[in-house]
Amino acid sequence: MSTHTEQQQIDMVVVGAGFAGLYMIYRARQRGLSVRCFEMGEGVGGTWYWNRYPGARVDIECVEYSYSFSRELEQEWDWSERYAGQREIERYANHVGSPLCKSVTILFLVPKKKRGTKRPSLTPCKPLRSDSAPQRQLCVVGW
């Protein structure tokens, strides 16, 4: 039986659970790699998690956001309009991310506010031991 203090061998670390990060997780899992993902938000979606201003929407047709590498994912989702708003894009990211989250550890590094301040402070993670450090580390940005 393993304890929470033991560290699992990780093949790949992905930084960011946006669209590119979710794609990298998908590809790594296809190859049988163990993956750990670090994300600063409370959920997946990258830009579409963070950009919540009124009227936020895509400036290209939604089908460009669809994961075309998976026919199943393409068939499972129907876009409500050609240029979807932030909420629908984020729902799509969660729809795609949900099955991935079952097979991968995604650590959501949510900043915590210190008492009496308006700015959040980050709680650092424990560094990976050198004997369990991954062979591959990917910092994925954008699409």
Backbone as JSON Lines, residues from 0, in Angstrom:
{"i":0,"aa":"M","n":[0.84,-1.18,0.0],"ca":[0.0,0.0,0.0],"c":[0.89,1.25,0.0]}
{"i":1,"aa":"S","n":[0.54,2.21,-0.84],"ca":[1.35,3.43,-0.89],"c":[0.78,4.48,0.05]}
{"i":2,"aa":"T","n":[1.64,5.34,0.53],"ca":[1.19,6.41,1.4],"c":[1.26,7.71,0.62]}
{"i":3,"aa":"H","n":[0.64,8.75,1.16],"ca":[0.65,10.04,0.47],"c":[2.04,10.68,0.44]}
{"i":4,"aa":"T","n":[2.97,10.18,1.25],"ca":[4.31,10.75,1.26],"c":[5.18,10.18,0.14]}
{"i":5,"aa":"E","n":[4.8,9.01,-0.39],"ca":[5.56,8.45,-1.5],"c":[5.24,9.25,-2.75]}
{"i":6,"aa":"Q","n":[6.24,9.4,-3.61],"ca":[6.01,10.12,-4.84],"c":[6.0,9.16,-6.01]}
{"i":7,"aa":"Q","n":[5.01,9.31,-6.85],"ca":[4.86,8.48,-8.02],"c":[5.85,8.96,-9.1]}
{"i":8,"aa":"Q","n":[6.4,8.01,-9.85],"ca":[7.26,8.39,-10.98],"c":[6.39,9.05,-12.04]}
{"i":9,"aa":"I","n":[6.8,10.2,-12.5],"ca":[6.05,10.96,-13.49],"c":[6.87,11.04,-14.77]}
{"i":10,"aa":"D","n":[6.24,10.74,-15.9],"ca":[6.93,10.83,-17.18],"c":[6.95,12.25,-17.73]}
{"i":11,"aa":"M","n":[5.87,13.01,-17.47],"ca":[5.77,14.35,-18.06],"c":[5.04,15.3,-17.14]}
{"i":12,"aa":"V","n":[5.52,16.52,-17.08],"ca":[4.83,17.6,-16.38],"c":[4.35,18.59,-17.43]}
{"i":13,"aa":"V","n":[3.09,18.96,-17.35],"ca":[2.51,19.96,-18.24],"c":[2.14,21.16,-17.39]}
{"i":14,"aa":"V","n":[2.58,22.33,-17.78],"ca":[2.25,23.55,-17.06],"c":[1.17,24.27,-17.84]}
{"i":15,"aa":"G","n":[-0.02,24.3,-17.28],"ca":[-1.15,24.98,-17.92],"c":[-2.2,24.0,-18.41]}
{"i":16,"aa":"A","n":[-3.45,24.21,-17.99],"ca":[-4.56,23.35,-18.4],"c":[-5.52,24.1,-19.32]}
{"i":17,"aa":"G","n":[-4.92,24.91,-20.2],"ca":[-5.71,25.56,-21.25],"c":[-5.89,24.58,-22.4]}
{"i":18,"aa":"F","n":[-6.28,25.09,-23.55],"ca":[-6.53,24.22,-24.7],"c":[-5.29,23.46,-25.13]}
{"i":19,"aa":"A","n":[-4.15,24.12,-25.16],"ca":[-2.91,23.44,-25.56],"c":[-2.48,22.43,-24.48]}
{"i":20,"aa":"G","n":[-2.63,22.78,-23.22],"ca":[-2.27,21.86,-22.14],"c":[-3.13,20.62,-22.15]}
{"i":21,"aa":"L","n":[-4.44,20.78,-22.37],"ca":[-5.34,19.63,-22.43],"c":[-4.97,18.73,-23.61]}
{"i":22,"aa":"Y","n":[-4.59,19.35,-24.72],"ca":[-4.18,18.56,-25.88],"c":[-2.91,17.77,-25.57]}
{"i":23,"aa":"M","n":[-1.94,18.39,-24.89],"ca":[-0.7,17.69,-24.55],"c":[-0.99,16.52,-23.59]}
{"i":24,"aa":"I","n":[-1.9,16.72,-22.65],"ca":[-2.29,15.65,-21.74],"c":[-2.89,14.5,-22.54]}
{"i":25,"aa":"Y","n":[-3.78,14.83,-23.46],"ca":[-4.43,13.81,-24.3],"c":[-3.38,13.0,-25.06]}
{"i":26,"aa":"R","n":[-2.43,13.69,-25.71],"ca":[-1.4,13.0,-26.5],"c":[-0.48,12.15,-25.62]}
{"i":27,"aa":"A","n":[-0.12,12.66,-24.46],"ca":[0.75,11.91,-23.55],"c":[0.05,10.65,-23.07]}
{"i":28,"aa":"R","n":[-1.22,10.77,-22.71],"ca":[-1.97,9.6,-22.25],"c":[-2.13,8.58,-23.37]}
{"i":29,"aa":"Q","n":[-2.28,9.04,-24.6],"ca":[-2.34,8.13,-25.75],"c":[-1.08,7.28,-25.84]}
{"i":30,"aa":"R","n":[0.03,7.87,-25.46],"ca":[1.32,7.18,-25.52],"c":[1.64,6.41,-24.24]}
{"i":31,"aa":"G","n":[0.71,6.42,-23.31],"ca":[0.89,5.66,-22.08],"c":[1.78,6.33,-21.05]}
{"i":32,"aa":"L","n":[1.99,7.63,-21.18],"ca":[2.84,8.36,-20.23],"c":[2.03,8.8,-19.01]}
{"i":33,"aa":"S","n":[2.66,8.79,-17.85],"ca":[2.02,9.34,-16.66],"c":[2.28,10.85,-16.67]}
{"i":34,"aa":"V","n":[1.25,11.62,-16.34],"ca":[1.31,13.07,-16.48],"c":[0.84,13.74,-15.2]}
{"i":35,"aa":"R","n":[1.5,14.82,-14.84],"ca":[1.02,15.7,-13.79],"c":[0.94,17.1,-14.41]}
{"i":36,"aa":"C","n":[-0.16,17.78,-14.18],"ca":[-0.37,19.11,-14.75],"c":[-0.53,20.12,-13.63]}
{"i":37,"aa":"F","n":[0.06,21.29,-13.81],"ca":[-0.05,22.39,-12.85],"c":[-0.82,23.53,-13.51]}
{"i":38,"aa":"E","n":[-1.84,24.03,-12.85],"ca":[-2.68,25.1,-13.4],"c":[-2.93,26.14,-12.32]}
{"i":39,"aa":"M","n":[-2.82,27.41,-12.68],"ca":[-3.01,28.5,-11.71],"c":[-4.47,28.83,-11.43]}
{"i":40,"aa":"G","n":[-5.37,28.44,-12.33],"ca":[-6.78,28.73,-12.11],"c":[-7.45,27.66,-11.27]}
{"i":41,"aa":"E","n":[-8.72,27.86,-11.0],"ca":[-9.5,26.87,-10.25],"c":[-10.11,25.83,-11.18]}
{"i":42,"aa":"G","n":[-9.91,26.01,-12.48],"ca":[-10.47,25.09,-13.46],"c":[-9.67,25.12,-14.74]}
{"i":43,"aa":"V","n":[-10.06,24.26,-15.67],"ca":[-9.37,24.19,-16.96],"c":[-9.92,25.27,-17.89]}
{"i":44,"aa":"G","n":[-9.24,25.47,-19.01],"ca":[-9.74,26.43,-20.01],"c":[-8.78,27.54,-20.36]}
{"i":45,"aa":"G","n":[-7.73,27.73,-19.55],"ca":[-6.74,28.76,-19.88],"c":[-7.37,30.13,-19.99]}
{"i":46,"aa":"T","n":[-7.15,30.78,-21.11],"ca":[-7.68,32.12,-21.36],"c":[-9.18,32.18,-21.12]}
{"i":47,"aa":"W","n":[-9.88,31.13,-21.49],"ca":[-11.34,31.13,-21.37],"c":[-11.81,30.86,-19.96]}
{"i":48,"aa":"Y","n":[-10.91,30.5,-19.08],"ca":[-11.23,30.47,-17.65],"c":[-11.08,31.88,-17.08]}
{"i":49,"aa":"W","n":[-10.01,32.57,-17.46],"ca":[-9.67,33.87,-16.86],"c":[-10.47,35.03,-17.45]}
{"i":50,"aa":"N","n":[-10.72,35.05,-18.74],"ca":[-11.4,36.2,-19.37],"c":[-12.9,36.12,-19.17]}
{"i":51,"aa":"R","n":[-13.37,36.77,-18.13],"ca":[-14.79,36.71,-17.78],"c":[-15.46,38.08,-17.88]}
{"i":52,"aa":"Y","n":[-14.87,38.96,-18.65],"ca":[-15.45,40.3,-18.77],"c":[-16.73,40.24,-19.62]}
{"i":53,"aa":"P","n":[-17.64,41.19,-19.43],"ca":[-18.9,41.17,-20.18],"c":[-18.64,41.21,-21.69]}
{"i":54,"aa":"G","n":[-19.3,40.33,-22.4],"ca":[-19.18,40.31,-23.86],"c":[-18.0,39.52,-24.41]}
{"i":55,"aa":"A","n":[-17.21,38.88,-23.53],"ca":[-16.05,38.1,-24.01],"c":[-16.54,36.97,-24.91]}
{"i":56,"aa":"R","n":[-15.94,36.88,-26.11],"ca":[-16.3,35.83,-27.05],"c":[-15.17,35.63,-28.04]}
{"i":57,"aa":"V","n":[-15.28,34.57,-28.81],"ca":[-14.24,34.27,-29.79],"c":[-14.36,35.2,-31.0]}
{"i":58,"aa":"D","n":[-13.24,35.37,-31.7],"ca":[-13.27,36.19,-32.91],"c":[-13.07,35.33,-34.17]}
{"i":59,"aa":"I","n":[-13.09,34.03,-33.98],"ca":[-13.07,33.08,-35.1],"c":[-14.21,32.09,-34.86]}
{"i":60,"aa":"E","n":[-14.61,31.37,-35.88],"ca":[-15.72,30.43,-35.72],"c":[-15.36,29.36,-34.68]}
{"i":61,"aa":"C","n":[-16.35,28.99,-33.91],"ca":[-16.15,28.03,-32.8],"c":[-15.54,26.72,-33.24]}
{"i":62,"aa":"V","n":[-15.85,26.28,-34.45],"ca":[-15.32,24.99,-34.88],"c":[-13.8,24.98,-34.85]}
{"i":63,"aa":"E","n":[-13.17,26.15,-34.9],"ca":[-11.71,26.23,-34.81],"c":[-11.23,25.87,-33.4]}
{"i":64,"aa":"Y","n":[-12.11,25.98,-32.41],"ca":[-11.77,25.61,-31.04],"c":[-12.01,24.13,-30.77]}
{"i":65,"aa":"S","n":[-12.75,23.48,-31.64],"ca":[-13.03,22.05,-31.45],"c":[-11.76,21.24,-31.61]}
{"i":66,"aa":"Y","n":[-11.64,20.23,-30.78],"ca":[-10.5,19.33,-30.88],"c":[-10.72,18.39,-32.05]}
{"i":67,"aa":"S","n":[-10.14,18.71,-33.19],"ca":[-10.34,17.9,-34.4],"c":[-9.56,16.6,-34.37]}
{"i":68,"aa":"F","n":[-8.67,16.43,-33.42],"ca":[-7.9,15.19,-33.32],"c":[-8.77,14.03,-32.83]}
{"i":69,"aa":"S","n":[-9.96,14.33,-32.32],"ca":[-10.84,13.29,-31.79],"c":[-12.23,13.42,-32.41]}
{"i":70,"aa":"R","n":[-12.58,12.49,-33.27],"ca":[-13.92,12.49,-33.89],"c":[-15.0,12.41,-32.8]}
{"i":71,"aa":"E","n":[-14.73,11.61,-31.77],"ca":[-15.7,11.48,-30.68],"c":[-16.02,12.82,-30.06]}
{"i":72,"aa":"L","n":[-14.97,13.59,-29.71],"ca":[-15.19,14.9,-29.1],"c":[-15.91,15.84,-30.05]}
{"i":73,"aa":"E","n":[-15.57,15.77,-31.32],"ca":[-16.25,16.64,-32.3],"c":[-17.73,16.32,-32.38]}
{"i":74,"aa":"Q","n":[-18.07,15.05,-32.33],"ca":[-19.47,14.63,-32.45],"c":[-20.27,14.88,-31.18]}
{"i":75,"aa":"E","n":[-19.6,14.91,-30.04],"ca":[-20.3,15.07,-28.76],"c":[-20.76,16.5,-28.48]}
{"i":76,"aa":"W","n":[-20.2,17.47,-29.17],"ca":[-20.46,18.86,-28.82],"c":[-21.13,19.6,-29.97]}
{"i":77,"aa":"D","n":[-22.21,20.32,-29.67],"ca":[-22.87,21.18,-30.66],"c":[-22.75,22.61,-30.19]}
{"i":78,"aa":"W","n":[-22.11,23.43,-30.99],"ca":[-21.97,24.85,-30.65],"c":[-23.31,25.54,-30.84]}
{"i":79,"aa":"S","n":[-23.65,26.43,-29.94],"ca":[-24.94,27.11,-29.99],"c":[-24.95,28.27,-30.99]}
{"i":80,"aa":"E","n":[-23.76,28.77,-31.33],"ca":[-23.65,29.86,-32.3],"c":[-22.28,29.82,-32.94]}
{"i":81,"aa":"R","n":[-22.11,30.55,-34.03],"ca":[-20.83,30.52,-34.77],"c":[-19.69,31.14,-33.97]}
{"i":82,"aa":"Y","n":[-19.97,32.2,-33.23],"ca":[-18.95,32.9,-32.44],"c":[-19.38,32.88,-30.97]}
{"i":83,"aa":"A","n":[-19.03,31.81,-30.29],"ca":[-19.52,31.58,-28.92],"c":[-18.91,32.56,-27.92]}
{"i":84,"aa":"G","n":[-19.64,32.72,-26.83],"ca":[-19.16,33.54,-25.74],"c":[-18.27,32.75,-24.78]}
{"i":85,"aa":"Q","n":[-17.7,33.47,-23.83],"ca":[-16.76,32.88,-22.88],"c":[-17.35,31.69,-22.14]}
{"i":86,"aa":"R","n":[-18.57,31.79,-21.69],"ca":[-19.16,30.72,-20.89],"c":[-19.24,29.41,-21.68]}
{"i":87,"aa":"E","n":[-19.64,29.49,-22.95],"ca":[-19.74,28.27,-23.74],"c":[-18.36,27.68,-24.03]}
{"i":88,"aa":"I","n":[-17.37,28.54,-24.3],"ca":[-16.01,28.05,-24.54],"c":[-15.48,27.37,-23.27]}
{"i":89,"aa":"E","n":[-15.73,27.97,-22.12],"ca":[-15.29,27.35,-20.87],"c":[-16.01,26.03,-20.61]}
{"i":90,"aa":"R","n":[-17.3,25.97,-20.92],"ca":[-18.05,24.7,-20.77],"c":[-17.44,23.62,-21.68]}
{"i":91,"aa":"Y","n":[-17.08,24.02,-22.9],"ca":[-16.46,23.07,-23.81],"c":[-15.12,22.56,-23.25]}
{"i":92,"aa":"A","n":[-14.31,23.46,-22.71],"ca":[-13.02,23.07,-22.12],"c":[-13.25,22.09,-20.97]}
{"i":93,"aa":"N","n":[-14.26,22.33,-20.16],"ca":[-14.58,21.4,-19.06],"c":[-15.09,20.07,-19.58]}
{"i":94,"aa":"H","n":[-15.87,20.11,-20.65],"ca":[-16.36,18.88,-21.28],"c":[-15.19,18.02,-21.77]}
{"i":95,"aa":"V","n":[-14.22,18.67,-22.4],"ca":[-13.04,17.97,-22.9],"c":[-12.15,17.55,-21.74]}
{"i":96,"aa":"G","n":[-11.97,18.43,-20.77],"ca":[-11.07,18.17,-19.66],"c":[-11.57,17.15,-18.67]}
{"i":97,"aa":"S","n":[-12.88,16.97,-18.58],"ca":[-13.44,16.06,-17.6],"c":[-12.9,14.63,-17.71]}
{"i":98,"aa":"P","n":[-12.92,14.01,-18.88],"ca":[-12.35,12.65,-18.96],"c":[-10.84,12.63,-18.74]}
{"i":99,"aa":"L","n":[-10.15,13.69,-19.13],"ca":[-8.7,13.74,-18.94],"c":[-8.34,13.83,-17.47]}
{"i":100,"aa":"C","n":[-9.15,14.55,-16.71],"ca":[-8.87,14.74,-15.29],"c":[-8.98,13.44,-14.51]}
{"i":101,"aa":"K","n":[-9.68,12.46,-15.06],"ca":[-9.82,11.18,-14.37],"c":[-8.53,10.36,-14.42]}
{"i":102,"aa":"S","n":[-7.71,10.59,-15.46],"ca":[-6.51,9.77,-15.62],"c":[-5.22,10.55,-15.35]}
{"i":103,"aa":"V","n":[-5.34,11.82,-14.99],"ca":[-4.17,12.67,-14.81],"c":[-4.35,13.51,-13.55]}
{"i":104,"aa":"T","n":[-3.27,13.72,-12.83],"ca":[-3.34,14.62,-11.67],"c":[-3.15,16.05,-12.17]}
{"i":105,"aa":"I","n":[-4.18,16.88,-12.0],"ca":[-4.07,18.3,-12.3],"c":[-4.08,19.03,-10.97]}
{"i":106,"aa":"L","n":[-2.99,19.7,-10.67],"ca":[-2.89,20.45,-9.43],"c":[-3.28,21.89,-9.7]}
{"i":107,"aa":"F","n":[-4.39,22.31,-9.14],"ca":[-4.85,23.68,-9.3],"c":[-4.21,24.52,-8.2]}
{"i":108,"aa":"L","n":[-3.29,25.36,-8.6],"ca":[-2.51,26.16,-7.64],"c":[-3.22,27.49,-7.41]}
{"i":109,"aa":"V","n":[-4.29,27.44,-6.68],"ca":[-5.13,28.61,-6.5],"c":[-4.5,29.55,-5.48]}
{"i":110,"aa":"P","n":[-4.27,30.8,-5.9],"ca":[-3.7,31.77,-4.96],"c":[-4.65,32.01,-3.78]}
{"i":111,"aa":"K","n":[-4.09,32.16,-2.6],"ca":[-4.9,32.44,-1.42],"c":[-4.63,33.87,-0.98]}
{"i":112,"aa":"K","n":[-5.7,34.57,-0.6],"ca":[-5.52,35.94,-0.12],"c":[-5.04,35.92,1.31]}
{"i":113,"aa":"K","n":[-4.05,36.79,1.58],"ca":[-3.6,36.94,2.96],"c":[-4.56,37.88,3.67]}
{"i":114,"aa":"R","n":[-4.76,37.63,4.93],"ca":[-5.67,38.45,5.71],"c":[-5.22,39.91,5.68]}
{"i":115,"aa":"G","n":[-6.15,40.79,5.39],"ca":[-5.85,42.21,5.4],"c":[-5.23,42.73,4.11]}
{"i":116,"aa":"T","n":[-5.08,41.88,3.08],"ca":[-4.53,42.35,1.81],"c":[-5.52,42.08,0.69]}
{"i":117,"aa":"K","n":[-5.38,42.81,-0.38],"ca":[-6.23,42.61,-1.54],"c":[-5.58,41.69,-2.56]}
{"i":118,"aa":"R","n":[-4.27,41.53,-2.46],"ca":[-3.55,40.72,-3.43],"c":[-3.39,39.28,-2.94]}
{"i":119,"aa":"P","n":[-3.58,38.34,-3.84],"ca":[-3.38,36.95,-3.44],"c":[-1.89,36.62,-3.34]}
{"i":120,"aa":"S","n":[-1.57,35.66,-2.51],"ca":[-0.2,35.19,-2.43],"c":[-0.19,33.73,-2.84]}
{"i":121,"aa":"L","n":[0.87,33.28,-3.46],"ca":[0.95,31.91,-3.91],"c":[1.52,31.03,-2.83]}
{"i":122,"aa":"T","n":[0.94,29.87,-2.68],"ca":[1.48,28.87,-1.77],"c":[2.33,27.94,-2.61]}
{"i":123,"aa":"P","n":[3.64,27.93,-2.39],"ca":[4.5,27.12,-3.25],"c":[4.26,25.63,-3.05]}
{"i":124,"aa":"C","n":[4.43,24.88,-4.14],"ca":[4.34,23.42,-4.07],"c":[5.68,22.88,-3.6]}
{"i":125,"aa":"K","n":[5.64,21.67,-3.08],"ca":[6.89,21.0,-2.75],"c":[7.58,20.64,-4.06]}
{"i":126,"aa":"P","n":[8.87,20.87,-4.17],"ca":[9.56,20.48,-5.41],"c":[9.59,18.97,-5.55]}
{"i":127,"aa":"L","n":[9.64,18.5,-6.79],"ca":[9.75,17.07,-7.03],"c":[11.15,16.63,-6.64]}
{"i":128,"aa":"R","n":[11.25,15.48,-5.99],"ca":[12.57,14.94,-5.67],"c":[13.29,14.61,-6.97]}
{"i":129,"aa":"S","n":[14.6,14.7,-6.96],"ca":[15.36,14.45,-8.18],"c":[15.2,13.03,-8.67]}
{"i":130,"aa":"D","n":[14.95,12.07,-7.75],"ca":[14.78,10.69,-8.21],"c":[13.38,10.43,-8.76]}
{"i":131,"aa":"S","n":[12.47,11.41,-8.64],"ca":[11.14,11.23,-9.21],"c":[10.81,12.32,-10.22]}
{"i":132,"aa":"A","n":[11.79,13.15,-10.57],"ca":[11.55,14.24,-11.52],"c":[11.23,13.66,-12.89]}
{"i":133,"aa":"P","n":[10.34,14.32,-13.62],"ca":[9.94,13.81,-14.93],"c":[11.04,13.96,-15.98]}
{"i":134,"aa":"Q","n":[10.98,13.12,-16.98],"ca":[11.91,13.23,-18.1],"c":[11.51,14.36,-19.03]}
{"i":135,"aa":"R","n":[10.23,14.67,-19.09],"ca":[9.72,15.68,-20.0],"c":[8.96,16.74,-19.21]}
{"i":136,"aa":"Q","n":[9.21,18.0,-19.52],"ca":[8.48,19.09,-18.9],"c":[8.04,20.03,-20.01]}
{"i":137,"aa":"L","n":[6.76,20.31,-20.06],"ca":[6.21,21.16,-21.12],"c":[5.5,22.35,-20.51]}
{"i":138,"aa":"C","n":[5.83,23.53,-20.96],"ca":[5.1,24.73,-20.59],"c":[4.33,25.12,-21.84]}
{"i":139,"aa":"V","n":[3.02,24.93,-21.82],"ca":[2.23,25.13,-23.03],"c":[1.47,26.43,-22.94]}
{"i":140,"aa":"V","n":[1.61,27.22,-23.98],"ca":[0.95,28.52,-24.02],"c":[0.22,28.68,-25.35]}
{"i":141,"aa":"G","n":[-1.01,29.11,-25.24],"ca":[-1.75,29.42,-26.44],"c":[-2.03,28.25,-27.34]}
{"i":142,"aa":"W","n":[-2.48,28.56,-28.48],"ca":[-2.95,27.55,-29.41],"c":[-2.48,27.89,-30.79]}
